[in-house]
Every structure is written in structure tokens, then in C-alpha cells.
Amino acid sequence: MTTQPNWFTELSDSGTIFGLELTDAGKIHEEQTPFQTLAIYDTKTFGKLMTLDGCTMVTTRDNFVYHEMMAHPVLFSHPAPKRVCIIGGGDCGTLREVLRHPEVEAAIQIDIDERVTRVSEMFFPELCESNHDPRATLAFEDGIAWINNAEPGSLDVLIVDSTDPVGPGAVLYSEEFFRGCWRALGENGLLVQQSESPLVHAEKIIKPMHDTMRKAGFSDTKLHQFQLVSYPTGWWSCTIAAKAGKVEFARQAAAEALAFPTRYYNAGVHQGSAALPQFMKELLG
């Protein structure tokens, strides 16, 4: 990450650069948590920007795209999503979207760094509006250990709202971790995980991730893609994996008659986001 006068810029390992012009306030918060450097910037066009170790995590303007796509496609693909676990997701936006579903009876969010949540409550309060929902539990501990200790078959949907697969985050893309997820999921259980950019990460991350999920026991995987300008290349994805059977649009009728407001997701987007360009169809088979 480099910060030029009045600009935040991020150079990624994909060979791309992302930048946002800052207001006169510039960097409005920075702290060293027990795990990482957390900073908040005030931008001219994207509202507040949160970074972790210099990498863009969330902005006011486009976070709804990511959070809705991490939550709604997988929840509408499960016939009865009652028990949901989110690994990561400390900004709480994915939790908010999960709890829009009246079928969800309990949702636990597990993020090792409590400061991400507490700072989000300060600067992104709209993302944290469901934190006190009686169905919600916030746990600040190691998500990998939690999954390994989870009761087999205790979850309907598992959402891995993770960082990039580098450094400590790499284990979240390992066969061992996926096996733990498979064990924790019940009948019809579904896992979803962010899977980076189809444009620059297809061969290095997405294809190996799908293969590893299947080696871990998952019977089917499906990629959903969406636009997210604040992430490298502006083209992002998530991958849904089924414990048994196929990943299907199980509750399409409910998605077509949405019982809650969205800004990006709808039934058409659900179907369209799974329609892959030819190079991805050939890669994933």
C-alpha cells in the first residue's frame, strides 16, 4: 500500500492498482490490533474505507454487493437454512444480510479480531445494525479451531468471509479446513467462500479451490461472479459447495418474491451470476 497526498492507493499482487481520492480528513483512524493494522479513511466518492494491513476490506459505497452475494445465493440454495455460521466477516455486513432471512433461527459470527467489529460499529454502523438481533452471536476466537470442534452435522450453511489465501489466511483454503467444514454441515449443508477474481486468479486460486473442496468430500461446487470495483480487477466471485447432491436454486420462488429489501441481489442476478464465461466453463469443467 502507498498513500500519495490526498489519495489512498493499493498495489495488488495481481499487477493491478486501486485508488481512491481522499477528503481533507484523509486517514481518520488507525490502530494496531493484536493481529493486524487497521485503518479507516474518508474518501470523496466511496465514503468510508477500511483497510487491514494496507489492503482494502470494505467501503461504504460498494460493500452491499459483496455482502449480499456472500449471503443470499447460498441461503436461497438451501431448502431450510436455520443454523448459519460465518467465519470471519468482522465488519458484520454479511451477518446483517443473513439475518434478513426469517428462516434463520441462529447465526454465529466468528472473527478472531474483535477490534474489526468494534471499529466497524464506529465507522460502519449500518453494517452492524443486526449485531443485537436475538438470533445473533458474536464470538471472537479462532474460527478454524471452532470448526474443528463443532458438533458434526450442526450447521445448515457455513459462510467463510475470509481474507485472501496468503499468509495465515491460506489454511482457510486447505483440504483439512474443508474437511472440517464438511463434518460440521448437516444434511443438505452448503458452504460458501469468497474465491477471488476470475480474471487473474482462475488458475492459481479458483480451480485449485474447487478441486480441493471436492477432495474434502463436497459433491458439487458452483461459482457465482459479481462486480466489485474496490477489489482487484473489479470482478470478484464466491464459490458454493454442496455436502451432498447438486448446488441448486432450491428456493427460487422465495427469491422471486423477496420478503426483504436488497440493492444488488435478486432472483435474476442469482441465476445470471452463475452463468460463466467460456474460459471459466472450460477451466472448471
Secondary structure, DSSP 8 states (H G I E B T S, - for coil): -B--TTEEEEE-TTS-EEEEEEEEEEEEEEEE-SS-EEEEEEESSS-EEEEETTEEEEETTTHHHHHHHHHHHHHHTSSS--EEEEEE-TT-HHHHHHTT-TT--EEEEE-S-HHHHHHHHHH-GGGGTTTT-TTEEEE-S-HHHHHHHS-TT-EEEEEEE---SSGGGGGGGSHHHHHHHHHHEEEEEEEEEE---HHHHIIIIIHHHHHHHHHTT-SEEEEEEEE-TTSGGGEEEEEEEESSS----TTHHHHHT-SS--SS--HHHHHHHT---HHHHHHH-
